[in-house]
């Protein structure tokens, strides 16, 4: 059944490094398992929805603090963006990703949404392993950035549809 109302989601994501390691958070997925392709845990960089009246960086600072306990005082300009069109679900997701330049604190997970269960720094190789069950629109742009292979347009686009059994089909827009 198609959703008649169209929803636009704006999300900010953050890349935080500690020496050569990168921070990922473990997300417990409950209700959105069908849209994500799998239930259970998936790993991603920290971040979340930009609430009405917030700038992307205000939302990102709030989300990073809630999910990890870390305080970021300086962010880069956006380093890449992701557009995901969930055509059959009446939804569009835009994610802008920034890198932390200055941050402090210790990891303390206290997510009021109850989604983030853990946060840890991983080597780039371990990030690739952790992200294997994450949505392709999270995994591919992130790993491309870590490998310093972002194209000049800094943009990734995906179209998500479903097959007859309801499984997601994700195609990258070129």
C-alpha positions in Angstrom: 0.0 0.0 0.0 1.4 3.4 -1.0 1.6 6.2 1.5 -0.4 9.2 0.1 1.5 11.8 2.3 5.1 12.6 1.3 7.7 13.0 4.1 11.0 14.8 3.8 13.6 14.0 6.5 16.6 16.1 7.0 19.4 14.4 8.9 22.9 15.6 10.0 25.7 13.1 10.5 29.1 13.4 12.1 32.5 11.9 11.6 34.6 12.0 14.7 38.2 10.7 14.7 40.5 9.8 17.6 44.0 9.5 16.2 43.4 7.1 13.2 40.2 5.6 14.6 36.7 6.6 13.7 33.6 6.7 16.0 30.6 4.6 15.2 27.4 4.1 17.2 25.3 0.9 17.5 21.6 1.5 16.6 18.9 -0.9 17.8 16.3 -1.0 15.0 12.8 -2.0 16.0 9.8 -0.6 14.0 11.7 0.4 10.8 13.2 -3.1 10.0 11.3 -3.3 6.7 12.6 0.1 5.5 16.2 -0.7 6.7 16.2 -4.2 5.3 17.0 -5.9 8.6 16.0 -5.6 12.2 18.5 -5.8 15.1 21.7 -3.7 15.3 23.4 -1.7 12.7 26.4 0.6 13.1 26.7 4.2 11.7 28.4 7.5 12.4 26.5 9.5 15.1 23.8 11.9 14.0 20.1 12.3 13.7 17.1 14.3 12.5 17.2 18.0 12.3 14.3 19.3 14.3 12.2 22.3 13.2 14.0 25.5 14.1 17.4 23.9 14.4 20.3 24.3 12.0 22.1 21.2 10.8 25.1 21.8 13.1 22.9 22.5 16.1 21.1 19.3 15.6 24.3 17.4 15.0 25.9 18.8 18.3 22.7 17.8 20.2 22.6 14.3 18.6 26.3 13.6 19.1 26.1 14.6 22.8 22.9 12.5 23.4 24.3 9.5 21.6 27.9 9.6 22.7 28.4 12.1 25.5 31.0 13.9 23.4 30.9 17.7 22.9 32.0 19.0 19.5 33.0 22.7 19.5 34.1 23.0 15.8 32.8 21.2 12.7 34.1 21.3 9.1 32.0 22.5 6.2 29.8 19.6 5.0 32.0 16.9 3.5 29.3 15.0 1.6 25.5 14.6 1.3 23.2 11.7 0.6 19.8 11.8 -1.0 17.6 8.7 -0.6 14.2 8.5 -2.4 11.9 5.9 -0.9 9.6 6.1 -3.9 7.0 3.5 -2.8 7.0 4.7 0.8 6.4 8.4 0.1 9.6 9.5 1.8 12.8 11.4 0.9 15.9 11.4 3.2 18.6 14.0 2.9 21.7 13.6 5.0 24.5 16.1 5.3 27.7 14.9 6.9 30.4 17.0 8.7 33.7 16.1 10.3 34.5 17.1 13.9 37.6 19.4 14.1 37.6 19.9 17.9 35.8 17.8 20.4 36.2 16.7 24.0 34.7 14.3 26.6 34.4 10.6 27.2 31.9 8.2 25.7 28.7 8.0 27.6 25.6 6.6 25.8 22.4 8.3 27.0 20.2 8.4 23.9 16.7 9.7 24.9 15.3 7.9 21.8 16.5 4.6 23.0 18.1 3.7 19.7 21.8 4.1 20.3 23.1 1.3 22.5 26.8 1.6 22.2 29.5 3.9 20.8 33.1 3.0 20.1 36.1 4.1 18.0 37.2 1.6 15.4 40.1 1.4 12.9 39.0 2.1 9.3 39.2 -1.7 8.6 37.0 -2.5 11.5 34.5 0.2 10.4 34.1 -1.6 7.1 33.3 -4.9 9.0 30.9 -3.1 11.4 29.1 -1.4 8.6 28.4 -4.6 6.6 24.8 -4.8 7.9 24.1 -1.0 7.6 22.0 0.4 4.8 24.0 0.9 1.6 23.2 4.7 1.7 25.1 4.9 5.1 27.9 2.4 4.4 29.0 3.3 0.9 29.4 7.1 1.2 31.1 6.8 4.6 33.6 4.2 3.4 34.2 6.2 0.2 35.0 9.3 2.4 37.4 7.3 4.7 39.2 6.1 1.6 39.5 9.8 0.4 37.6 9.0 -2.8 34.8 11.5 -2.6 33.9 13.0 -6.0 33.9 16.7 -6.5 30.1 17.0 -6.4 30.2 15.5 -2.8 26.8 13.9 -3.4 25.4 10.3 -3.3 21.9 9.5 -4.5 19.9 6.3 -4.0 16.4 5.1 -5.2 14.8 2.6 -2.9 11.9 0.4 -4.1 10.6 -3.0 -2.9 10.2 -6.4 -4.6 7.0 -8.5 -4.4 8.1 -9.9 -1.0 8.7 -6.4 0.4 12.5 -6.7 0.4 14.3 -3.5 -0.5 15.9 -2.9 -3.8 18.5 0.0 -3.6 19.9 1.5 -6.8 22.6 4.2 -6.8 21.8 7.2 -9.0 24.8 8.2 -11.2 
